[in-house]
């Protein structure tokens, strides 16, 4: 079996720092290759993953100054990748919305993993392509969509990439994009109410520079509230390995949140607002706490010393392993090759009819 994995051309695979979709693609590609599946990764020329790689853009383009879905580089990259992959691949698996358009022009099974929260415009767009096999990354995300061919496959990670729990933990951590929906400002308030130092790590994108300057930076003193910049894998291990808990005070319907299972793999429990995917990922009292307010999160932050770090890590290995995710995708590909390209009877909304 030969599978094409198409990701946006903006960030290398694996990502050096920020890049949730690219981290997913790196994990999946390596896992499929370990199963003996031939993988072709369509990415940019800075990618280093040890599988066959193809690109038309030699350099990454991150961070973007605009929303990703309107970027012409992504549209061009997707069109080229699908045409190229259709000549030699048995399955085309895309992670960028523009590539779906080209599923109409090739006789190869299509898989699309949805990486974003629900968006009504994109949902209407997806319904135009009922022949595509869609994958939601959480049940919460799947329940918002209504495409005829849709299933849930949770993300997974290789816990061996993350350091086993070690000594005493002393601070809280916020790790992610510095953006309003991610709740960086809320994490600061939680830390202040809990009386526990906070380390903030993540990318400050140009479109959210004002947010950082006005709602985050004024609180950063380098001691109690510290901004440590972006974090690669080594920095994540160091940061999370010494953390009492990861704060995940999201203000949107989070579709998954890879950083939550990365924290757990380092033995750090997760304190999250109960929204989107978090009830599927955080098992209350086992791998963290689900919270409903800043005050409740602050109170529970003071209880995090009670968690057994090794048990938190074991929870991830059991429920969100890389092998489990890879096996489910491999099963989906095999199923598509067995059943062929029979599209569902449901017509796409807006499909033209003859007079």
C-alpha positions in Angstrom: 0.0 0.0 0.0 1.3 3.5 -0.9 -0.2 6.4 1.0 0.2 10.1 0.2 0.1 12.5 3.3 -0.6 16.1 2.2 0.0 18.8 4.8 0.1 22.6 4.3 3.4 23.9 3.0 4.0 26.4 5.8 5.8 24.4 8.6 8.4 21.6 8.2 7.6 18.1 9.3 8.4 17.4 12.0 8.0 21.0 13.3 10.9 22.6 15.0 8.6 24.4 17.4 5.0 25.2 16.7 3.0 22.9 14.5 0.2 20.6 15.7 -0.9 19.4 12.3 2.8 18.8 11.3 3.5 16.9 14.6 0.5 14.7 13.8 1.8 14.1 10.3 5.2 13.2 11.5 3.9 10.7 14.1 1.5 9.2 11.5 4.1 8.9 8.7 6.7 7.2 10.9 4.1 4.9 12.4 2.8 3.8 9.0 6.3 3.3 7.7 7.0 1.0 10.7 4.0 -1.1 9.6 5.5 -1.5 6.2 3.3 1.0 4.4 5.0 3.1 1.7 4.5 6.8 2.6 4.9 9.9 0.5 4.9 13.2 2.4 3.9 16.3 0.6 5.3 19.2 2.6 8.0 21.9 2.2 11.7 21.5 1.5 12.8 22.1 5.1 11.1 18.9 6.3 13.5 16.2 7.6 11.2 13.3 8.3 12.9 10.0 7.1 10.2 9.1 4.5 9.9 10.0 0.9 9.3 13.7 0.7 8.1 15.9 -2.1 7.6 19.7 -2.3 7.4 22.7 -4.6 8.1 25.3 -1.9 11.7 24.9 -0.6 11.1 27.1 2.5 8.5 27.3 5.2 6.3 30.4 5.4 5.4 30.5 9.1 4.1 32.6 10.8 1.4 33.8 8.5 0.0 37.3 8.6 -3.5 36.1 7.6 -5.9 33.2 8.1 -4.6 30.0 6.8 -7.6 29.0 4.7 -7.2 31.9 2.3 -3.5 31.4 1.5 -2.7 30.9 -2.1 0.4 28.9 -1.4 -1.7 26.3 0.3 -4.1 26.2 -2.7 -1.3 25.8 -5.2 0.6 23.2 -3.1 -2.6 21.1 -2.6 -3.5 21.1 -6.3 0.1 20.0 -7.3 0.3 17.4 -4.5 -3.0 15.7 -5.4 -2.2 15.5 -9.1 1.2 14.1 -8.3 0.0 11.6 -5.8 -2.9 10.3 -8.0 -0.3 8.9 -10.4 1.3 6.5 -7.9 -0.6 6.3 -4.6 -3.4 4.1 -3.5 -4.9 6.5 -0.9 -4.6 10.3 -0.6 -4.8 11.6 3.0 -5.0 15.4 3.3 -4.8 17.8 6.2 -5.5 21.0 4.3 -9.0 22.0 3.2 -8.1 23.4 -0.3 -6.9 19.9 -1.4 -10.5 18.6 -1.1 -11.5 20.4 -4.2 -9.3 18.1 -6.3 -10.9 14.9 -5.0 -13.4 15.4 -7.8 -10.8 14.9 -10.4 -8.9 11.8 -9.3 -10.0 8.2 -9.0 -8.2 7.6 -5.7 -9.8 7.2 -2.2 -9.6 10.5 -0.2 -9.2 10.8 3.6 -9.4 14.2 5.3 -8.5 14.8 8.9 -10.3 17.8 10.4 -7.8 19.7 12.6 -9.9 22.8 13.5 -12.9 23.6 15.7 -16.4 23.7 14.1 -16.8 26.4 11.5 -20.2 26.6 9.6 -18.6 27.8 6.4 -16.1 25.0 6.3 -18.9 22.5 7.3 -20.9 23.6 4.3 -17.8 23.2 2.1 -17.1 19.7 3.4 -20.7 18.7 2.5 -19.9 19.3 -1.1 -17.6 16.3 -1.1 -19.6 13.4 0.3 -17.2 10.9 -1.3 -14.4 11.9 1.0 -13.8 9.9 4.2 -13.6 12.4 7.0 -11.8 11.8 10.3 -12.6 13.9 13.4 -10.0 14.0 16.1 -12.5 13.9 18.9 -16.1 12.8 19.4 -17.0 16.4 20.4 -15.8 17.6 17.0 -17.5 14.8 15.2 -20.9 15.5 16.7 -20.8 19.0 15.2 -20.4 17.7 11.6 -22.8 15.8 9.4 -20.8 14.4 6.5 -22.0 10.9 5.5 -18.6 9.3 5.9 -17.2 10.4 9.2 -15.4 8.7 12.1 -13.3 9.6 15.2 -9.6 8.8 15.5 -8.0 10.4 18.5 -4.4 11.6 18.2 -1.7 9.6 19.8 2.0 10.0 20.8 5.0 7.9 21.4 5.6 8.3 25.2 9.2 7.3 24.6 9.7 10.7 23.1 8.9 12.3 26.5 10.9 12.0 29.6 9.6 9.8 32.4 8.5 11.7 35.6 11.3 12.8 37.9 11.8 15.0 41.0 9.7 17.6 42.8 7.6 19.9 40.6 7.4 23.5 41.4 5.5 25.6 38.8 2.5 25.7 36.6 2.8 25.7 32.8 1.0 27.3 29.9 2.2 25.8 26.6 0.6 26.8 23.3 -0.2 29.7 20.9 -0.3 33.0 22.7 -3.9 33.8 21.6 -7.1 34.8 23.2 -8.9 31.5 22.5 -6.1 29.6 24.2 -6.6 31.6 27.4 -3.0 32.7 28.2 -4.5 35.7 30.2 -6.7 33.3 32.1 -3.7 31.1 33.0 -2.0 34.1 34.5 -5.0 34.8 36.7 -5.2 31.2 37.8 -1.5 31.3 38.8 -2.0 34.5 40.8 -5.0 33.1 42.6 -3.3 29.8 43.3 -0.1 31.5 44.5 2.0 29.2 42.2 4.6 30.5 39.7 3.7 30.2 36.0 6.0 29.6 33.0 4.5 30.5 29.6 5.8 29.0 26.4 4.5 29.4 22.9 4.5 31.3 19.7 3.4 34.9 19.5 1.9 35.2 16.0 1.8 38.6 14.2 -2.0 38.7 14.3 -2.0 38.3 18.1 0.9 40.6 18.9 -1.4 43.3 20.4 -3.0 40.7 22.6 0.4 39.7 23.9 1.5 43.3 24.5 -1.7 44.3 26.3 -2.9 41.3 28.2 0.1 39.1 28.8 3.4 41.0 28.7 2.3 43.5 31.5 2.1 40.6 33.9 5.5 39.0 33.0 8.1 39.8 35.6 10.6 37.0 34.9 10.1 35.5 38.4 6.5 34.7 39.3 5.2 35.0 35.7 7.8 34.1 33.1 7.7 33.9 29.3 10.3 31.4 28.1 9.7 31.7 24.3 8.8 28.9 21.9 9.5 25.3 23.0 10.9 22.4 20.9 10.7 18.8 22.2 13.7 19.1 24.5 12.3 22.3 26.0 8.8 20.7 26.4 10.4 17.8 28.3 12.2 20.2 30.6 9.3 22.5 31.2 6.6 19.9 31.6 8.8 17.4 33.5 9.1 20.0 36.3 5.5 21.2 36.2 2.9 20.7 38.8 0.3 20.9 36.1 -0.4 22.1 32.6 -3.1 24.9 32.5 -5.5 24.6 29.5 -8.1 27.4 30.1 -9.4 27.4 26.6 -12.1 29.8 25.4 -13.2 27.8 22.3 -14.3 24.3 21.3 -10.9 22.7 21.3 -10.9 19.9 18.7 -8.2 17.9 20.5 -5.2 19.6 22.1 -2.0 17.6 21.6 -0.3 19.5 24.3 -2.5 17.9 26.9 -1.3 14.4 26.2 2.3 15.7 25.8 2.0 17.0 29.4 0.6 13.8 30.7 3.4 11.9 29.0 5.8 13.9 31.2 3.7 13.1 34.2 2.1 16.5 34.5 -1.7 16.5 35.1 -3.9 18.9 33.1 -6.2 21.5 34.5 -8.7 22.3 31.7 -12.0 24.1 31.2 -14.7 21.5 30.3 -15.2 22.4 26.7 -14.8 20.7 23.3 -12.5 17.6 23.5 -11.3 18.1 27.1 -13.8 15.7 28.7 -12.6 13.0 26.4 -8.9 13.5 27.1 -8.8 14.6 30.8 -10.1 11.9 33.2 -11.1 13.9 36.3 -8.9 12.9 39.3 -6.8 10.5 37.2 -5.0 12.6 34.6 -6.0 16.0 35.8 -9.1 18.1 36.6 -12.0 19.5 34.5 -12.8 23.0 35.8 -15.7 25.4 35.3 -14.1 28.7 36.5 -10.9 30.5 37.2 -11.5 30.1 40.9 -12.0 26.4 40.7 -8.9 25.9 38.6 -6.8 27.9 41.1 -8.1 25.8 44.0 -7.4 22.5 42.1 -3.9 23.7 41.1 -3.0 23.6 44.8 -4.1 20.0 44.9 -1.9 18.8 42.0 0.9 17.5 44.2 -1.3 14.5 45.0 -1.1 13.1 41.5 1.2 10.2 40.9 3.2 11.2 37.9 3.9 7.7 36.8 0.2 6.9 36.8 -0.5 10.0 34.7 2.0 8.9 32.1 0.6 5.4 32.1 -2.9 6.8 31.4 -1.6 8.3 28.1 0.3 5.2 27.1 -3.0 3.2 27.5 -5.5 5.6 26.0 -3.6 7.8 23.5 -0.7 5.7 22.2 0.8 6.4 18.8 0.4 2.7 17.8 -3.4 2.9 18.5 -3.8 5.9 16.3 -1.6 4.5 13.5 -3.5 1.2 13.5 -6.8 2.9 13.2 -5.7 4.9 10.2 -4.1 1.8 8.6 -7.4 0.0 9.1 -9.3 2.9 7.4 -7.0 2.8 4.4 -7.3 -1.0 4.0 -11.1 -0.6 4.3 -11.2 2.0 1.5 -9.1 -0.2 -0.8 -11.3 -3.1 -0.2 -14.6 -1.3 -0.8 -13.4 0.9 -3.6 -14.7 4.4 -4.5 -18.4 3.9 -4.1 -19.7 7.3 -3.0 -22.7 7.5 -0.6 -26.1 8.1 -2.1 -26.3 11.4 -0.3 -25.9 14.3 -2.8 -23.7 17.2 -1.9 -25.6 20.3 -0.9 -25.7 22.6 -3.9 -25.0 20.0 -6.5 -26.3 21.1 -9.9 -29.3 19.4 -11.4 -30.4 19.2 -15.1 -33.6 21.0 -16.1 
